[in-house]
Amino acid sequence: MAVKPYAWTEGAPLDDHTRRKHKILREYFYKYIAVRCQIPQQRKFRLTVVDGFSGAGRYACGSAGSPIIFLEELRRSLDAVNLARLNQGLGSVEIECLLIFNDASPDAVALLQHHCAPVIAEIKASCPQLHVSVEYMTAEFEQSYPKIRALIAAGRFRNVLFNLDQCGYSKVEHATLIEIMRSTAAVEVFYTFAIESLLAFLSRTNKRLMAGQLKHLGIDGTNLSAVEKAMSNTEWLGAAEKLVFEAHKVCAPYASPFSIQNPEGWRYWLIHFANKVRARQVYNNILHDNSTSQAHFGRAGLDMLSYDPTHDGSLYLFDLGGRAAARAQLQDDIPRLLMDLGDAIGVGEFYENVYNMTPSHMDDVHAAMIASPDLEVVTPGGGTRRTASAISSDDVLRLKAQRSLFPMFSLPLRKK
């Protein structure tokens, strides 16, 4: 699929789907810093941020692009972290951050340096606890990646965040995504693409997968013009989401296959890849704070993609109505899953089992645990949790000895 590059020197427009992506990226990065700087004894946090398709830093309207967003949120989040620590009687935290900004356009990189310079100067003048260094590169991402990898290794950075906001689908190799996610336990990736590009790729490389996922819509998966007509249909979202998940689930333990809402239909995907369940929890929560930005079609509880496309599944918009439906499904799903596993599981292990297959907010998962008449949450000391907000990953989730709804042996949660 040919994609027209951004005309940065002429003033690039800020598309609606990009604005939505940036809001999620900004809020997630702010929360990311807060979560990673909450250990009371902590004095320093080190990370690398890689923006593989950085652009020029600002759009024609003056809005910040992703490189400026990262710089702004580093400053804002560190100020908030240290204020909170001061109020708790804790020492402050310093952040050491290497930012690597790459773009194939020399003109874009030159403008980016111009736009970043005053932001970096202000940080150095007024925030001595934030130490930033910036590397600018000009090449296609795949050409720059070996140098990026070497810089990260030379700096001994273990906390790494990639933003790969490409045009199309083919500018980041699948093998490169897998290599990135295996490079360190604390790496995360934001990965953007247009669904048309993925479909064109799959139609050449995996026609069987395409045909199987689109069959119930009566669409020939190899006929992209036929697919185009279905993109505004919510059932299409479910089929596309399954394609996205199947194509990318091998990349990381946690991959979120949710589409960005768009007036023209379900065309753009922003996938978050993570190795740790806490990152997926935080990302799910951010999506619920941005309920007009992303969407899911399928189940609202556990096993979000396990449904019969011919008569099951519904649109989940991460809003209050969706959350109410999720809590109802979770009260049924969680006990059934626990029966499949035995009768008890550590809450942390439960998270690891379910979070790649649920769109639910963490608060809704906890609320369902407390509300279910068939479950109890036991503290490390042997007590019973009474409130959802008190649940910890160190607790144990178990079935009650006397259950109200479920027999000893139950049908499995996942539909066959």
C-alpha positions in Angstrom: 0.0 0.0 0.0 1.6 3.3 -1.0 1.4 5.9 1.7 2.1 9.6 1.1 4.7 10.9 3.5 4.1 13.8 5.8 5.0 17.2 4.3 6.7 18.5 7.5 8.3 21.5 6.0 5.0 22.7 4.6 3.2 22.2 8.0 1.8 18.7 8.5 -1.9 18.4 9.5 -2.9 16.7 12.7 -5.4 14.0 11.9 -8.1 13.0 14.3 -6.8 9.5 14.9 -3.3 10.8 15.5 -4.7 13.3 18.1 -6.4 10.4 19.9 -3.2 8.3 19.8 -1.2 11.2 21.3 -3.6 11.7 24.1 -3.3 8.0 25.1 0.5 8.1 24.7 0.8 11.2 26.8 -1.4 9.9 29.7 0.2 6.4 29.6 3.8 7.8 29.7 2.9 10.1 32.6 1.5 7.1 34.5 4.4 4.9 33.5 6.9 7.3 35.2 4.7 7.5 38.3 4.5 3.7 38.6 8.2 3.1 38.0 9.2 5.7 40.6 7.1 4.6 43.6 9.6 2.5 45.6 10.2 4.5 48.8 14.0 3.7 48.8 14.4 4.7 45.2 16.7 7.5 44.2 17.2 7.2 40.5 15.2 5.8 37.5 17.0 5.2 34.1 15.2 4.7 30.8 15.5 5.0 27.1 12.7 6.3 24.9 12.9 5.4 21.2 10.7 7.3 18.7 11.2 5.4 15.5 9.1 7.6 13.3 9.5 10.9 15.1 8.4 13.5 12.6 9.2 17.1 13.1 7.9 17.5 16.6 5.1 19.9 15.9 2.1 20.0 13.5 0.8 22.9 11.5 -1.6 23.8 14.2 1.2 24.0 16.8 0.3 20.8 18.6 3.1 18.7 20.0 4.2 15.6 18.2 5.3 12.5 20.1 9.0 13.7 20.8 7.8 16.9 22.4 5.1 14.9 24.3 7.8 12.6 25.8 9.9 15.6 26.9 6.9 17.4 28.4 5.6 14.4 30.3 9.1 13.5 31.6 9.2 16.9 33.3 5.5 17.0 34.4 5.5 13.4 35.8 8.8 13.9 37.7 7.5 17.1 39.3 4.4 15.2 40.4 6.4 12.2 41.7 8.7 14.3 43.7 5.9 16.4 45.2 4.1 13.3 46.3 7.3 11.9 47.8 7.9 15.1 49.6 4.4 14.9 51.1 5.2 11.4 52.3 8.5 12.4 53.8 10.5 10.5 51.2 13.6 11.7 49.3 13.3 12.9 45.7 14.0 10.8 42.6 16.3 11.7 39.7 15.6 10.5 36.2 18.2 9.8 33.6 16.7 9.4 30.1 18.2 8.8 26.7 15.8 9.8 24.0 16.5 8.5 20.5 14.5 10.3 17.8 14.7 8.8 14.3 12.9 9.8 11.0 13.6 8.9 7.4 13.2 12.6 6.4 16.3 14.8 6.9 14.0 17.9 6.7 11.8 16.4 9.5 14.8 15.7 11.8 16.2 19.2 11.2 12.9 20.8 12.2 12.6 18.4 15.1 16.0 19.6 16.5 14.7 23.2 16.2 11.5 22.4 18.0 13.1 20.3 20.8 15.9 22.8 21.6 13.8 25.2 23.7 12.1 22.4 25.5 15.4 20.7 26.4 16.9 24.1 27.4 14.0 24.8 29.8 14.4 21.3 31.4 18.1 21.8 31.9 17.6 25.3 33.4 14.7 24.5 35.8 14.7 20.8 36.5 18.1 19.7 37.8 16.7 16.2 38.8 15.9 15.4 35.2 18.9 14.5 33.0 18.1 14.1 29.3 20.3 13.3 26.4 19.0 13.2 22.8 20.3 11.3 19.8 18.9 12.3 16.4 19.0 9.8 13.5 18.0 10.1 9.9 17.2 6.7 8.2 14.5 4.2 7.7 13.7 2.6 11.1 15.0 -0.8 10.1 18.3 0.8 9.0 18.6 2.7 12.2 17.6 -0.1 14.5 21.1 -1.8 14.8 22.6 1.5 16.0 19.6 2.1 18.3 20.1 -1.3 19.8 23.8 -0.6 20.3 23.2 2.7 22.1 20.8 1.0 24.5 23.2 -1.8 25.2 26.2 0.6 25.7 24.2 2.7 28.2 23.1 -0.5 30.0 19.5 0.6 29.9 16.9 -2.0 31.0 13.8 0.2 31.0 13.0 0.9 27.3 9.9 2.3 25.6 9.5 2.3 21.8 7.0 4.4 19.9 6.7 3.0 16.4 4.0 5.2 14.8 4.6 4.2 11.2 2.7 5.0 8.0 1.4 1.7 6.6 2.5 -1.6 8.0 5.7 -2.7 6.4 8.2 -0.3 7.9 8.9 -2.4 11.0 9.7 -6.1 10.4 7.8 -8.7 12.4 11.1 -10.2 13.5 12.3 -6.8 14.7 9.2 -6.5 17.0 9.9 -9.9 18.5 13.6 -9.0 19.0 12.7 -5.8 20.7 10.3 -7.5 23.1 12.9 -10.1 24.0 15.7 -7.6 24.5 14.9 -6.8 28.1 12.1 -7.8 30.6 11.2 -4.1 31.0 10.7 -3.1 27.4 7.3 -1.9 26.0 6.3 -0.9 22.5 3.5 1.3 21.1 2.9 0.1 17.5 0.7 1.8 15.0 -0.6 0.8 11.6 -3.5 1.1 9.2 -5.5 -2.1 8.9 -5.6 -1.9 5.1 -1.8 -2.4 5.2 -2.0 -5.4 7.5 -4.7 -6.9 5.2 -2.6 -6.4 2.1 0.3 -8.1 4.0 -1.8 -11.0 5.2 -3.4 -11.5 1.8 0.1 -12.2 0.4 1.5 -14.2 3.3 -1.4 -15.9 5.1 -4.5 -16.2 2.9 -5.8 -19.1 5.1 -5.9 -16.8 8.2 -7.6 -14.1 6.3 -10.2 -16.4 4.8 -11.0 -18.0 8.2 -11.5 -14.8 10.1 -13.6 -13.0 7.4 -15.7 -16.0 6.3 -18.7 -15.2 8.6 -18.9 -11.7 7.1 -19.3 -13.1 3.6 -16.1 -11.4 2.5 -13.4 -12.7 0.3 -10.3 -11.9 2.4 -8.1 -11.5 -0.7 -10.5 -8.9 -2.2 -9.5 -5.7 -0.4 -12.2 -3.7 -2.2 -14.8 -5.9 -0.7 -13.2 -5.5 2.7 -13.3 -1.7 2.3 -17.1 -1.8 2.2 -17.3 -3.6 5.6 -14.9 -1.4 7.6 -17.6 0.7 9.3 -19.5 -2.4 10.5 -19.0 -3.3 14.1 -18.9 -7.0 13.2 -16.0 -6.1 10.9 -14.2 -4.7 14.0 -14.4 -8.1 15.7 -13.0 -10.0 12.6 -10.2 -7.4 12.2 -9.4 -7.6 15.9 -8.9 -11.3 15.7 -6.7 -10.9 12.7 -4.6 -8.3 14.5 -4.3 -10.5 17.6 -3.4 -13.7 15.7 -0.8 -11.8 13.7 0.9 -10.3 16.7 0.3 -12.5 19.8 3.7 -14.2 19.3 5.5 -10.8 19.8 4.9 -10.4 23.5 3.1 -11.9 26.5 0.7 -9.0 26.5 -0.6 -7.4 23.3 -3.7 -5.2 23.1 -5.5 -5.6 19.7 -7.8 -2.6 20.1 -8.8 -0.2 17.3 -8.7 3.6 17.3 -12.2 4.9 16.8 -12.5 6.8 13.6 -15.5 8.4 11.7 -14.4 6.5 8.6 -14.6 3.1 10.2 -12.2 0.8 12.0 -9.0 1.6 10.1 -6.2 2.4 12.6 -4.7 0.2 15.3 -2.6 1.2 18.2 -1.1 -1.9 19.8 0.6 -1.8 23.2 3.1 -4.7 23.7 4.4 -5.5 27.1 6.2 -8.3 29.0 4.8 -7.5 32.4 1.2 -7.7 33.5 1.3 -4.4 35.4 2.0 -2.6 32.2 -1.1 -4.1 30.6 -3.2 -3.3 33.6 -2.1 0.4 33.5 -2.8 0.5 29.7 -6.3 -1.0 30.1 -7.0 1.6 32.8 -5.8 4.4 30.5 -8.1 3.2 27.7 -11.1 3.5 30.0 -10.1 7.0 30.8 -10.2 7.7 27.0 -13.4 5.9 26.2 -13.9 7.9 23.0 -10.6 6.8 21.6 -10.5 3.0 21.3 -12.9 0.2 20.7 -13.3 -3.6 21.0 -15.8 -6.0 19.6 -16.4 -9.3 21.5 -16.8 -10.3 25.1 -16.4 -7.7 27.9 -15.1 -10.1 30.5 -12.4 -12.7 30.3 -11.6 -14.4 27.0 -12.5 -11.3 25.0 -12.0 -12.9 21.6 -13.8 -16.2 22.4 -17.2 -15.7 20.9 -19.4 -17.0 18.1 -19.2 -14.3 15.4 -22.5 -15.4 13.8 -24.6 -14.4 16.8 -22.4 -13.4 19.7 -20.2 -10.5 20.7 -20.9 -6.8 21.2 -19.2 -3.4 20.8 -17.2 -2.4 23.9 -16.2 1.3 24.0 -14.4 1.3 27.4 -17.2 3.6 28.7 -19.5 3.3 31.7 -22.0 1.1 29.9 -19.2 -1.2 28.8 -17.8 -1.4 32.3 -21.2 -2.3 33.8 -21.4 -5.2 31.3 -17.9 -6.2 32.1 -18.5 -6.5 35.8 -21.6 -8.7 35.2 -19.6 -11.0 32.9 -16.6 -11.1 35.2 -18.7 -12.3 38.1 -19.5 -15.3 36.0 -16.2 -15.7 34.2 -13.8 -15.5 37.2 -15.4 -18.4 39.2 -15.5 -20.6 36.1 -11.8 -19.9 35.3 -10.9 -20.7 38.9 -12.7 -24.1 38.7 -10.7 -24.9 35.6 -7.5 -24.2 37.5 -8.5 -25.9 40.8 -10.0 -23.8 43.6 -7.4 -21.2 44.5 -4.8 -19.0 42.9 -2.5 -16.2 43.9 -4.0 -12.9 42.7 -0.7 -12.0 41.0 -0.8 -15.3 39.1 -4.4 -14.8 38.3 -3.5 -11.4 36.6 -0.8 -13.2 34.6 -3.4 -15.7 33.4 -6.1 -13.3 32.3 -4.8 -9.9 31.3 -3.8 -10.7 27.8 -7.4 -11.7 27.1 -9.5 -9.0 28.8 -10.3 -5.4 28.1 -11.5 -4.8 31.6 -10.4 -2.1 34.0 -8.5 -3.4 37.0 -11.1 -1.8 39.4 -13.9 -3.8 37.6 -11.9 -7.1 38.0 -11.5 -6.4 41.7 -15.1 -5.4 42.1 -16.3 -8.6 40.5 -14.1 -10.6 42.9 -15.7 -9.0 45.9 -19.2 -9.0 44.5 -19.3 -12.7 43.5 -21.0 -14.9 46.0 -18.7 -17.8 45.0 -15.4 -16.1 45.6 -13.3 -14.8 48.5 -10.0 -12.9 48.5 -7.7 -14.0 51.4 -4.9 -11.8 52.7 -1.4 -13.1 53.4 -2.3 -13.1 57.1 -5.4 -15.3 56.5 -8.0 -12.6 56.7 -10.7 -11.8 54.1 -10.7 -8.7 51.9 -14.0 -6.7 52.2 -13.3 -3.9 49.8 -12.1 -4.1 46.2 -9.6 -1.2 46.6 -7.7 -3.2 49.2 -6.9 -6.2 46.9 -3.2 -6.9 46.5 -1.3 -9.2 44.1 0.0 -10.9 47.3 -3.5 -12.1 48.2 -5.1 -15.4 47.2 -8.3 -15.7 45.2 -10.3 -18.9 46.0 -13.7 -20.5 45.6 -15.9 -20.5 48.7 -16.6 -23.9 50.2 -20.4 -23.3 49.7 -21.1 -22.1 46.2 -24.4 -20.6 45.1 -24.3 -20.9 41.3 -21.7 -23.4 40.1 -21.6 -27.2 40.5 -18.4 -29.0 41.4 -17.7 -29.6 37.7 -18.6 -26.8 35.3 -18.5 -26.2 31.6 -15.2 -24.4 30.7 -15.2 -20.7 30.1 -13.8 -20.9 26.6 -16.3 -21.8 24.0 -15.4 -24.8 21.8 
